[in-house]
Amino acid sequence: MLLVSQWVALTYRNDAGQEIQLGWNTPFVITAGGGQESHANNVYGVAVPGRHGESGTNMRMDRRHIRLVGEVRGSQIDSESARYMIHNAFNPTIDGTLTSRNSKTAVLRHITCKLEELPVVEWSAAKRCLVFEIMLVALDPFWKGRPLVVAIAQIVPRWSSPTYIPQRNSRLPSTMVFGIQRATLETRFLNQGNVASGFTAEIRARHGTVTNPSIKDENTGHQIRMHLVMERDDVLVVENYLHVKRITLNGENALHLLDAAETQFFLIQVGLNRIGYRADENVSNMHVTVRYTPEYTFVGGFDPMPMARSPYLAENRSTGQLVENPQTERLLSRLIPVRRD
């Protein structure tokens, strides 16, 4: 069930921009709820001759039903205004989003919903206030977390290249030139959700042309490969979700540039991922970022912590900060002396 406490606030906002807040610190107090974490998972299998049981083939989670029961408390709002606000926000002809925010754990989750029926709002003589019951259904049953951005093999700006370091008490020249030998063509990161997620990848040709770029799941070998020559400053965006496949080049449709024979779409898996990139020519000109939203089968839990103890690099879009640690550069790039002047 959805946690109902003084720390949790719910906000429902429909696609027309009308919203209502529900929680202990609002006139609309949720007293009970159901269906938020318990719903059926259909497991499919086939019988195999000579073997016991069945061999699993697939699974499918049912739609999620959400029931919210509450009371209108406080003297700052009258009954008719409260009734109007509930019916105005929970409009069955308009889709909406239910957001849960836990001020104690800083967990933020949202889910897209529809109204199964008109809200029930009536006067309770026993409680001497308005009571309401709202039935929602989420066709996509998963709660979404905060969007994250992962920079694939982005070189963290620690050194400039070349770097000049004075040599004291030495007969050698007064400088030593350092440079970056090469950038690692993959990045490891954790999907801390518990559902495989789609993603949007952005490929930029930063310093010149790039021929036939691709993004690859290094764990499985699956890749999304394009057949084109990108010019300098071109931006290629690949939107890869279960029900949406879209590719644009500088904002224009570019799905026809997909190398279908060499492409096998993949998702951001739960746990450790190794995502890399390749190109037939000028791979060093590529700058790649992957944006994805962790998905959860439940509304509680914890959001990804600042990665001070993790060797992985990620950016939380809610703060816009790139999180680094001492292991980041070892994973992303290698600094070695290349020559002495």
C-alpha positions in Angstrom: 0.0 0.0 0.0 1.0 3.6 -0.5 2.6 4.9 2.7 0.3 7.4 4.4 2.1 9.5 6.9 3.0 13.1 7.9 6.1 12.8 5.6 4.3 11.9 2.4 2.5 14.3 0.2 0.6 13.4 -3.0 0.0 15.7 -5.9 -2.4 14.9 -8.8 -2.0 17.1 -11.9 -4.1 16.5 -15.0 -2.9 17.2 -18.5 -4.9 20.4 -18.6 -2.7 21.8 -15.8 -5.2 21.6 -12.9 -3.8 20.0 -9.8 -4.7 19.2 -6.2 -2.5 18.3 -3.2 -3.4 15.6 -0.8 -1.6 15.0 2.5 -1.6 15.6 6.2 -0.6 19.3 5.7 -3.4 20.0 3.3 -7.2 20.1 3.6 -7.4 16.9 1.6 -6.1 14.2 4.0 -5.6 10.7 2.7 -6.7 8.2 5.3 -6.5 4.9 3.3 -5.3 3.6 0.0 -4.9 0.4 -1.8 -3.5 -1.3 -4.8 -0.3 0.7 -4.9 2.1 -2.2 -4.6 0.1 -5.4 -5.1 -1.0 -6.3 -8.6 -0.8 -9.4 -10.7 2.2 -10.6 -12.6 1.3 -12.9 -15.5 4.1 -15.5 -16.1 3.9 -17.4 -19.4 5.5 -20.8 -20.1 5.3 -23.8 -22.4 5.4 -27.4 -21.6 8.5 -29.3 -22.9 8.3 -33.1 -23.5 10.3 -35.1 -21.1 10.7 -32.2 -18.5 8.7 -31.4 -15.4 6.8 -28.2 -15.2 7.2 -25.5 -17.9 9.9 -23.4 -19.5 9.3 -19.7 -18.9 8.9 -17.6 -22.0 7.8 -14.2 -20.8 6.0 -12.2 -18.2 3.6 -9.3 -18.1 2.5 -7.1 -15.2 -1.1 -6.0 -15.1 -2.3 -2.5 -15.0 -2.2 -0.9 -11.5 -5.4 0.1 -9.7 -5.0 2.9 -7.1 -7.7 3.7 -4.6 -7.5 6.9 -2.5 -9.8 7.5 0.4 -9.7 10.7 2.4 -11.4 13.5 4.3 -11.7 17.2 3.8 -10.5 18.8 7.1 -9.9 22.3 8.3 -11.8 25.5 8.3 -9.9 27.2 5.5 -12.0 25.7 2.8 -15.8 25.3 2.5 -17.5 22.1 1.3 -18.6 23.4 -2.1 -15.1 24.7 -2.9 -13.6 21.4 -1.8 -16.0 19.4 -4.0 -15.3 21.7 -7.0 -11.5 21.2 -6.5 -11.7 17.4 -6.4 -14.0 17.1 -9.4 -12.0 19.7 -11.4 -8.7 18.0 -10.9 -9.8 14.4 -11.0 -11.6 14.8 -14.4 -12.2 11.4 -16.0 -12.0 12.9 -19.5 -8.3 14.0 -19.0 -5.3 11.9 -18.1 -3.1 12.9 -15.2 0.0 12.2 -13.1 0.1 11.2 -9.5 3.3 12.2 -7.7 4.4 11.0 -4.3 7.0 13.0 -2.4 8.5 11.8 0.9 10.1 14.7 2.7 11.9 12.4 5.1 13.7 10.2 2.6 13.6 12.7 -0.3 12.1 10.0 -2.5 10.1 11.4 -5.5 8.0 9.0 -7.6 5.3 9.6 -10.2 2.9 7.5 -12.2 0.6 8.3 -15.2 -3.1 7.6 -14.4 -6.6 7.7 -15.7 -9.9 7.9 -13.7 -11.8 4.7 -13.6 -14.9 6.5 -12.4 -16.2 9.8 -11.2 -14.8 10.8 -7.8 -17.2 10.1 -4.9 -17.5 13.1 -2.7 -20.2 13.1 0.1 -21.0 14.4 3.5 -20.3 12.1 6.5 -22.5 12.8 9.4 -20.4 10.6 11.7 -17.1 12.4 10.8 -18.9 15.8 10.3 -16.9 16.5 7.1 -16.7 15.7 3.5 -15.3 12.3 2.6 -14.0 11.3 -0.8 -13.0 8.1 -2.7 -11.0 8.2 -5.9 -10.3 5.3 -8.2 -7.3 5.6 -10.5 -5.8 3.1 -13.0 -2.3 3.2 -14.3 -2.0 1.3 -17.6 1.8 1.5 -17.3 2.1 0.0 -13.8 5.6 1.3 -12.9 6.4 4.3 -10.7 9.0 6.6 -12.3 11.9 8.2 -10.4 14.0 11.3 -11.1 15.5 11.4 -14.6 19.3 10.7 -14.8 22.0 11.6 -17.3 25.0 9.4 -17.9 28.0 10.7 -19.8 29.5 7.9 -21.8 33.3 8.2 -21.6 33.2 11.9 -21.0 36.7 13.2 -20.0 36.5 15.0 -16.7 38.3 18.4 -16.9 41.2 17.9 -14.5 44.1 18.6 -16.8 44.6 20.6 -19.9 46.4 19.1 -22.8 49.3 19.8 -23.1 50.2 20.4 -19.5 53.5 22.0 -18.5 55.0 20.9 -15.2 58.3 22.7 -14.0 61.2 20.4 -13.4 63.3 21.6 -10.5 67.0 20.6 -9.9 67.0 18.7 -13.2 69.1 19.0 -16.4 66.0 18.2 -18.4 64.1 21.0 -20.1 61.8 23.0 -17.9 58.6 21.4 -19.1 57.1 18.0 -19.5 54.2 17.6 -21.9 51.2 15.4 -20.8 48.4 14.4 -23.0 45.4 12.0 -22.9 46.4 8.8 -24.8 42.8 7.8 -25.5 39.3 7.9 -24.0 37.7 4.7 -22.8 34.8 3.9 -25.2 32.4 2.7 -22.5 31.0 3.7 -19.1 29.8 1.5 -16.3 26.8 2.7 -14.3 24.1 1.3 -12.1 20.4 1.3 -12.9 19.1 1.6 -9.3 15.5 1.0 -10.3 14.1 -2.5 -10.4 12.7 -2.5 -14.0 14.6 -2.4 -17.3 14.2 1.1 -18.7 14.3 2.7 -22.1 16.6 5.6 -22.8 17.4 8.6 -25.0 20.9 8.8 -26.4 22.4 12.1 -27.8 25.4 11.9 -30.1 27.3 15.1 -30.9 30.0 15.4 -33.5 32.1 17.8 -31.5 35.4 18.3 -33.4 34.7 17.1 -36.9 33.0 14.4 -39.0 31.9 11.0 -37.6 31.2 8.0 -39.8 28.5 5.4 -38.9 28.2 6.0 -35.2 26.7 3.3 -32.9 25.7 2.8 -29.2 26.4 -0.6 -27.8 25.4 -2.7 -24.8 28.8 -4.2 -24.0 27.2 -6.9 -21.8 25.1 -8.4 -24.5 26.7 -7.1 -27.7 23.4 -5.5 -28.9 23.8 -2.2 -30.6 22.0 0.6 -32.3 23.9 1.6 -35.4 23.4 4.4 -37.8 24.5 4.7 -41.5 25.6 8.3 -42.1 28.4 10.7 -42.0 27.9 13.4 -39.3 29.3 16.8 -39.9 30.9 18.9 -37.2 28.3 20.1 -34.6 25.6 17.7 -35.9 23.4 16.3 -33.1 21.9 12.8 -33.5 19.1 11.8 -31.0 18.0 8.2 -30.5 14.8 7.7 -28.5 14.7 4.0 -27.6 11.7 2.9 -25.5 9.5 -0.2 -25.7 6.7 1.5 -27.6 8.6 4.4 -29.1 11.5 4.3 -31.6 12.5 7.7 -32.9 15.7 9.1 -34.4 16.3 12.7 -35.3 19.3 14.5 -36.9 19.4 18.2 -36.0 15.7 18.0 -35.1 14.7 16.3 -38.4 13.4 12.8 -38.7 16.3 10.4 -39.5 14.8 7.0 -38.9 15.7 6.0 -42.5 19.4 6.3 -41.5 19.1 3.4 -39.1 21.3 0.4 -40.1 18.5 -2.1 -39.6 20.7 -5.2 -40.5 23.2 -4.4 -37.8 20.8 -3.0 -35.1 19.3 -4.9 -32.2 17.6 -2.6 -29.7 18.4 -3.0 -26.0 17.3 -1.5 -22.7 19.0 -0.2 -19.6 19.0 -3.3 -17.4 18.6 -3.5 -13.6 21.9 -3.3 -11.9 25.3 -2.8 -13.6 25.3 -1.7 -17.2 28.2 -1.2 -19.6 27.2 1.1 -22.4 29.8 2.1 -25.1 30.0 3.7 -28.4 31.8 3.1 -31.7 32.2 4.7 -35.2 33.8 3.5 -38.4 35.8 6.7 -38.5 36.7 9.5 -36.1 35.3 8.0 -32.9 37.2 10.5 -30.9 35.0 13.3 -32.3 31.9 11.7 -30.6 30.4 13.0 -27.4 27.6 10.7 -26.1 25.1 11.1 -23.3 22.4 8.7 -22.2 19.2 9.9 -20.4 16.9 7.5 -18.7 14.4 7.4 -15.9 14.6 4.6 -13.2 11.4 2.7 -12.9 10.1 0.9 -9.8 7.4 -1.7 -9.0 6.7 0.1 -5.7 6.4 3.7 -4.6 8.8 3.7 -1.6 12.5 2.9 -1.3 15.4 5.3 -1.8 16.5 7.5 -4.7 20.1 7.0 -6.0 22.5 8.4 -3.5 25.2 10.9 -4.4 27.8 8.6 -5.8 30.7 9.5 -3.4 31.4 5.8 -2.8 30.8 4.6 -6.3 33.2 4.4 -9.3 30.4 5.3 -11.6 29.7 8.7 -13.1 26.2 10.1 -13.4 24.4 13.5 -13.3 21.1 14.0 -11.4 19.0 16.4 -13.5 17.3 17.6 -10.3 20.6 19.2 -9.2 22.4 19.4 -12.6 25.6 18.4 -10.8 28.1 15.9 -12.2 29.1 13.5 -9.4 32.8 12.5 -9.4 35.2 10.5 -7.2 38.9 9.5 -7.3 38.1 6.5 -9.4 36.3 8.4 -12.2 39.3 9.4 -14.2 40.8 5.9 -14.0 37.6 4.5 -15.6 37.2 7.3 -18.2 40.6 8.3 -19.4 44.3 7.5 -19.0 46.9 10.3 -18.4 50.5 9.3 -19.3 53.6 11.3 -20.3 53.8 11.2 -24.1 57.1 13.0 -24.7 59.6 15.4 -23.2 60.7 18.6 -24.8 
